[in-house]
Amino acid sequence: MEDAKIGEKRVVTLHYTLKNSKGEVVDSSAGSDPLTYLHGSGEMVPGFEKSLTGKKAGEKHSFAVAPAEGYGERKGKGPQKVPKAAFEGIGDIEVGMALDTEGDDGHSQTVWIAAIDNDFVTIDINHPLAGETLHFEVEVLAVRKATADEVRHGHVHGPHGHHH
């Protein structure tokens, strides 16, 4: 059946393990619920989707995604230390957390918390995996045609519908 192949407007359910170039596990769905996403909606990095296009439920696939097709090359000045007081009122901040901030040009930008010490928080405009080749091991569990609502909203809805 054609719907069984991963492609545009298909809902994909899979288990995955992501490793960096050193072979360290960065993220994995092992031991937890599988990942479900709408293929072609931009939820996943481009190289991930390209590598899975055409695959079917039951297939296992290992592949690498270069930085250009992943989280991009590193850019900008690099990590910067900011006084911890600048984060008052935000709540608990943690290493790896993404925050939306206003850049020097007045536009919104995302920064990641790279480190926290007693008086300073180190932020970086680069995603923590920018510049990394991503190594994936994937097992495709299910593929189905997305509903009209899922396509219109750009994401998968749960088993009992979705409320915005």
SVG drawing of the C-alpha trace seen along z (x, -y; Angstrom):
<svg xmlns="http://www.w3.org/2000/svg" viewBox="-11 -47 46 52">
<polyline fill="none" stroke="black" stroke-width="0.4" points="0.0,0.0 1.4,-3.4 0.3,-5.0 2.8,-2.7 5.8,-4.6 7.1,-7.6 6.5,-10.8 4.8,-14.2 1.7,-14.3 2.4,-11.0 2.4,-10.5 5.4,-8.5 5.9,-6.6 9.4,-5.4 12.0,-4.6 15.3,-6.3 18.8,-6.7 20.8,-9.8 24.6,-9.7 27.2,-12.4 30.4,-12.0 32.1,-10.5 29.5,-7.8 27.9,-9.2 24.1,-8.8 22.6,-12.4 18.9,-11.4 16.9,-8.2 13.3,-7.0 14.5,-3.6 12.6,-2.7 9.9,-5.4 7.1,-6.2 8.1,-6.3 8.4,-9.5 5.5,-10.5 5.7,-13.3 4.2,-14.7 6.7,-14.2 7.3,-17.3 6.1,-19.7 9.5,-21.0 9.4,-19.4 12.5,-17.3 15.8,-18.4 15.9,-18.2 18.5,-15.4 16.4,-13.2 13.3,-13.5 15.3,-13.0 16.9,-9.8 13.6,-8.3 11.6,-9.2 10.4,-6.1 10.9,-3.8 8.1,-1.6 6.9,-0.3 9.1,2.5 12.3,1.1 15.4,0.3 17.7,-2.3 21.0,-3.9 22.2,-7.1 24.3,-10.2 23.1,-13.8 25.7,-16.5 25.5,-19.8 24.1,-21.6 21.1,-19.2 20.9,-19.1 21.2,-22.0 23.6,-24.0 27.2,-25.1 28.2,-27.1 27.8,-30.8 28.2,-34.1 30.5,-35.1 30.2,-31.9 29.0,-31.4 28.6,-34.5 28.4,-34.9 25.5,-36.9 24.9,-37.9 22.6,-35.4 20.4,-38.3 19.3,-38.8 17.3,-35.6 15.3,-36.6 11.6,-35.8 12.1,-33.1 12.0,-30.3 14.3,-27.3 16.8,-27.5 18.7,-24.4 21.6,-23.6 20.2,-22.8 17.1,-24.9 16.1,-27.1 14.9,-30.7 13.4,-33.2 15.1,-36.6 15.4,-39.9 18.6,-40.1 20.8,-43.2 18.8,-44.1 15.5,-44.0 14.3,-40.8 13.4,-37.7 16.1,-35.0 16.5,-31.7 19.4,-31.2 20.4,-28.0 21.7,-27.7 25.2,-26.3 26.4,-26.5 25.4,-27.9 27.7,-28.8 27.3,-30.9 27.0,-34.3 26.8,-33.8 24.8,-31.9 26.6,-31.1 24.3,-31.4 24.8,-30.4 22.9,-31.4 23.8,-28.0 21.8,-24.9 23.8,-22.5 24.1,-20.2 25.1,-22.9 28.3,-21.8 27.7,-18.1 27.2,-15.3 24.1,-13.5 24.2,-9.7 20.7,-8.1 19.5,-4.5 15.8,-4.3 13.1,-1.6 10.0,-2.7 7.0,-1.3 4.0,-2.8 3.2,-5.1 -0.2,-6.5 -1.8,-9.2 -2.3,-12.4 -5.8,-13.7 -6.8,-17.0 -6.7,-18.7 -3.2,-17.4 -2.0,-18.7 -3.7,-22.1 -2.2,-22.5 1.2,-21.2 1.5,-18.5 0.1,-15.2 -3.0,-15.1 -3.4,-12.6 -5.8,-9.7 -8.6,-11.8 -8.2,-14.8 -6.2,-18.0 -7.2,-21.2 -5.4,-24.4"/>
</svg>
